[in-house]
């Protein structure tokens, strides 16, 4: 699996090669991310796989002179960054339901909704509950913004560089459920339609 530890050096080498041609990169966390990137018309030559090592790969991008990174991932994995978890392996930390619940509280969700999210079997089930309650858009927009904010701060802390970072979250079926403002700005820059 791409999450196996010996893959991180392969990911780093791939990043180092790709950044020589374009300082704007797209990080795909999984194979679904690759499919979503293709749907968005993103150029293959700027797509970098990260496995679970998002933090290490963001720092690598910063140190290698990247201008921007678009994070593209399944919400159940990528939202861990909103909680400050930069290695998304479930063996290290798995607080996704707690992170979603905190976002529900932040957008004014009630205690009953928070408890329902905390007892959901999966992040996907939590998302479906929020769709039914018409809270998914506000919750996942907040999470996308928080992911980008935390990622920028992480790169600044560990690489001492400012890196523009946007976030796109999608569901298990590969349907985009949220993106922040920076992601919307980056898409035209990263797609095959760029000039």
N, C-alpha and C positions, 0 to 999 in steps of 0.2 A: 504493500500500500504506500501511497505518496506520503503518508504520515510517518513512515519508518525513518529513524534517525539518520541513516546513511544518505537520505535524499537531500538534506539541507545543503550539502556542498554542491550537488548538481544544480539546485535552485539558484545558489549564489553565482555559480559560473554562468548560468543562463542569463541572469540579471546583468552581470558584468559585460557579457557579449552584446546584449540588446541595448544597453544604455549608451554604447559607443555610437549607435545610429540614431537614437531618439531619446531625449531626456525626459519624455513623458511616458509613463508606464501604466499598465493595467495589471493588478494583482488578482489572479483567480484562485480562489481557495479550494475548488474542487472541480470535477468534470462538468457538473451542471454550470459552473461559472464560465467554462469554456463555451458551452452552448449559448449562454446568454450573451457573452461577448460577441459571438458570431452574429446573433440576431441584431445586435446594436451596430453591426458593421465595423467592429473594432479590428484593426490590423493585427494579424498574427504576430508580426515581428515586434510588437510592443507588449505582448501578453507574457506574463511571468507567473508560473505556478509557485505557490508558497507552502503548500502543505499546512501544517499547524504552526509554523514558525513565522507568523505575521510580524511580530515585533522585531525579530532579528532581520527579516527581509526589508522592513521599513528603514531600519537603521542602515543597512547595507545600501539601500537606494539613496539615502541622504548622504552617506559618506562618498558614494560614487558620483555625486553631482546631479542627481535627478531634479527636475523642476517640479514634477507632479506625479502623484500616484492615485489612480482610481481603484478603490477597493470594491471588488465585485464578489459577493458571496451569499450563500444560503443564510437566511436570517438566524437560524438556530446555532450556527457556528460564529458568524461575524459579530453578533450582538455581544459576545463575550468581551469585546474590546470596549464596549460602553461601560463595562464594570471594571476596566483596568486589567483585564486578563489578555495578555499578548501572545501566549502560546495556547492555542485553542484545543489542544488534546484534552479529551474528557478524563484522562488519567491524571492530569495536573489540576484542573479546576473545571467545575461544571455548575455555574450559577445562573444559567440562562433564564430559568423561570423567575428567579429572584430579580434579575435585571429587568425583565419584562414587567414584573409587578411594580418595581420602583418607578418605571416609566408610566404605568397606569396611574399610580398615585400622583405623579407629577402633572398629568393632564387632567386631574380631577376625578379619576375613577373612584368608585365607592369601595368600601371594605369587602363587600360580598364579591365584587369582581376580582379584587386582588386575591382573595382566598381561592376563587375558582381558577385563577391563573397558576397560583402556587401548587395546586393539586392536579394540574393538567399532566398527562402522561408524557407529552413531548412539547417542544417549542412550536411545532406545527399545529398541535391541538390547541395550544394557547392562542396562536394566531387566528385560528378558525373561530374560537370563542370571541375574540375581539372584533372580528368581522361581523359576527351576528349582533354584537352590542354596538356596532358602528363606532368603535374606538380605534380600529386598526390603523387608520390613516394618521391620526394624531400621535398615537403611541410610537409607530414605526418611523415617522418623520423625526420625532424627538430622538429616537435611538440612532438613526442615521447621522444626525447632527452631532450627537454625543460621541459616536464612534470616530468621526473625522476629527473632532476637537481633541479627544484623547490621543489619537494617533499623531496629530501634529505635535502635541506636548511631549509624547514619547520620543519622537525623533529629535526634538529640540533638546531634551534631557540627555539622551545617550549619544547623539551625533553632533550636537551643538550647531545644527543647521535648521533653517526654516524650509519646510517642504509643504507644498500645496497638496491637500489630500481631500478627495471626495469619496462618498460611499453610496453604493447601490445594494439594496437588499432584495432578495427574491425568495419565493416559497419553494417547497419541495418539487413543484411542477415546473420550476424555472420561470415563473411569472414575476415580473418586477412588482414589489409591493411598496417600495419606498426608495427615495433618493434625496440627498441633500442638495442645496443650492450649488455647491462646488462641483458635484457630480454633473449637474446640468450644464455647467460652464465647460467642463472637461470633455464631454461626449463629442462635440463637433471637432475638437482638437485631436481626438483619438480615433476617429472613424475613417473608413476608406474614402469618405467624401471630402476630407480636408484638402486644402489647396497646397 
